[in-house]
Amino acid sequence: MAVDTLTRYKPKVLATIWIAVVVGSLLSLSLSAQNSNQFSRLQLWFLIGSSVAVLILLVLVLRKARQLLIAYQNNVSGSKLTARTTGAFIILVALPLLTVYFFSLSFLNRGIDSWFKVEIKQGLNDAVKLSRSALELRMREYGLRTETFAQQIARLSTAESILKLDEELRSSGASEIVMYGEHQQIIGISSVTMSDVKSIRAPEDLVRQISGSNTYVSLEPIKDSLYLIRTGAQIKSSDARNNAIRFVMVTYDLPRQFAELTDAVQRSYSQYGDLVALREPLKYSFRFTLTLVLLVTLLAGIYGAIYFAEVLFRPVRNLMIGTRAVADGDLSTKVPVTSKDEMGFLVDSFNDMTTRLSQARAETERSQKAVERERTQLAIILARLSTGVITIDRNLVLQIANEAAGSILGVDLGKSAGHFLSQISGSDDLLHQFAQDISQRFSAGREEWREQIEIRGDAASASPRILVCACVALPQVNKEKKHYVIVFDDVTNLLHAQRDAAWGEVARRLAHEIKNPLTPIQLSAERIRRRLLPNLSASDTDLVERSTQTIISQVESLKKMVDDFTEYARGSLIEVSPFNLNALVNEVLDLYRTQETAIVIQVILDPGLEMLHADQGRVRQVLNNLFTNAIEALETVKAARLEVISERIQVRKQYFAQISVSDNGLGFPLEMIEHIFDPYVTSKSRGTGLGLAIVKKIVSDHGGHIYAENLISGGARIRVMLPLSERLS
Amino acid sequence: MIKNYWLLNLIWVTANVLSPISMAQSTEKNIESNMTTSAISAASVNKIIVETAAINVNNGVYQVSAKIQYPKNEEINNTLRDGVSLAYDIHVEVAEAKNYWFDNTVISITLRRVLSFHAVSERYLVKDTTTGDQTSYSSLEDAVVFLGKIEAWPIMVSAQISEPGEYTVRLRASQYRRHLTGALRALLFWTNNWSRDSGWYSWPLIR
């Protein structure tokens, strides 16, 4: 916690300390400059502190500048803006600083030089000379007097000389007279105040000078405002027995007024001398101090410029990074709010915007998912529907189609979205006819309709497909192309079933109504014949014989017809069991091979045909009817030929066992071919017209298909397709 | 920081026995601590050389005597005559040697005297800044000789040092321009000819 707080406030703490140090240094310099003693005491520490500060600042500035340069070269977000602002800040800081610096340098040099004018030096020297001249006059007088006194006592004995000392002291105004004998021994002394003997030992320079036969005169500063004029002269005795010399030293006090003036001149001279000596060091010191201040301020300014530019543009950089992230699709990006000013408001707005965008995207995704879910559900519903549903535009471009639509139209529409209906290829031409019918209605300006459409497909002999269609225009959104949904059902089988059911009902009623009186008719005819024939004449017998025989044969014929009706009307209950279709075909054909006919029977059976699950008896009946019809059709045909082919075929996803029965007879009449599988439709004079109807009913009961067609080469062909791989329920 | 003095002591004892100065000073009842002589070369006229240094105990007061050769040339003379004052410091330290720590400084004392030229009297003044005593000389040479002769300068009393300790005395003489501040002297160390230093002259304190 403490570490986090420290890290958080570290820049501010450092900046505060730094500003305090810099301001403190400058303040110290200012205060010290006003007080020379303080300046002398603090200057070294100030210089050391400032030098260290300059070094630290230099390192920090170089480090910052390097970071900025690297960021600039690497095109880091916000670095160019930071660099430009930093440059502007530096120029703004450096220009006035350098101006002040060079002005101050020039001012310092001129100011310090002005302190040391030649006139001042000359004046001081003159003052010294004047003082010296004034004193030298007095000193010379004192020297001459001492010399005279030495000559006077030179002629006297030692005792007389000593007595002369007091007299001379009083008359000359001296403060002290000492007479030295050989080896600088004090012979006599006379003083205004009693002095210690040791303290008036003769100075060495006095002794040296007197030894050279010269008179010694000197002005000696003793203490502040206290000067002595010390004179000395050799006592030249004529009877001196050796080289040892005697001398007298006379000391005068300099009057206080002279002493104070001399002190004042000397003090000024010394102070000026010290000042002159400090001239260059002072200039150097001020230059150095000023340069240090400049460097500290300039470097601090540069560092501050970089730092504040970074701080200023950090939110901008963060915003740029955030914007880039948002552009890349990352809406979870949040820019940290570092201030509460306008920039903080901008960052807040950005964060608010990304939050709203994120929410909007989440909502869109939810909506998309809902739409997808609904679409999936719709697709599932459409897929499960047995009704065909397609969506097209005005140009018949397919948008959506369900599986049932493809199944009804005989084409896989799953991957045909975006194609024109007329360009989608299928197994037959149902789709194209369907498209033509719809196009005709659109061309007639009919956009919403509900009608029954009959489409036939490619084969001319194929039975037509009857579709119940409904077309509705979809609501138009944003001026898009108008779309239409077409819902259609294949009602062919339904209609056929209805018709078959109707015919079955007719057959059942016919059978019921006809079959019941037939047996009494037949029995009545036989009883008439049995009762009347023995009692009738030959002519009547023949008549009754032929008439009853006609009745009986016609009744038999009617019974057969009624049996056919009964068969047709019988329910669709079938008994399924596996059996070999090829074997069944051969078995049924064997019945016809034994008959003596000129018909050539050709059989091509697929050995790979698998076991068929169906009602074997019914399938046998189908084969019998087909073969019978074919053979009857070939009765009047020369070089008659019957061809039976079994094969395994695939229609869409379903495998079928197909039996094709072809003959080279006259074929089906064209006007009948559409209704050839309807009851009571026959081209034969004695047929009931129920054979093919029963065949079709059996095939339909097995879930199969039957097609009749005329061959181009002549003759007819009937194809029966029974489903494989699927147990019939 | 000198800690092992046995070799130095041996040299000192040999020198002490052979030294005529040592013998002369032994007439006093005071304990003679040390006395060494350094070679003086003619080329060292611009250097400060501590020729001799010794420490005596007189009535329980340790006194330093030394002979120091200060430079004296025309340049110095002219500088003085221009009114510039020169300070002459003699710094003495007595430190107790510690085996595992920094030496303990017992006393650190400075004798500061200022040499200046009195333009009106044309004499050279030597002033002790501590006592205020002032003497004057007619020549620079006399003044410098006076400055270089230290006699019986009391630095401490015997109570300030303990009996079993090993002590080192060291002396350093320096000359500098008086009114140049420490900071200026630091700044001008490579140009200022007036700042001179003899370096430490040290010897063991024998009691």
Interface residues (C-beta under 8 A of the other chain):
Chain A: F39 S40 Q43 L44 F46 L47 V128 S131 R132 L135 E204 D205 S218 L219 E220 P221 I222 K223 Y227 T262 V265 Q266 Y269 S270 Q271 Y272 G273 D274 V276 A277 L278 P281 L282 Y284 S285 F288
Chain B: T79 D82 G83 V84 S85 S116 H118 A119 V120 S121 E122 R123 L125 G132 Q134 S136 Y137 S138 S139 D142 R177 R178 H179 L180 T181 G182 A183 L184 A186 L187 L188 N192
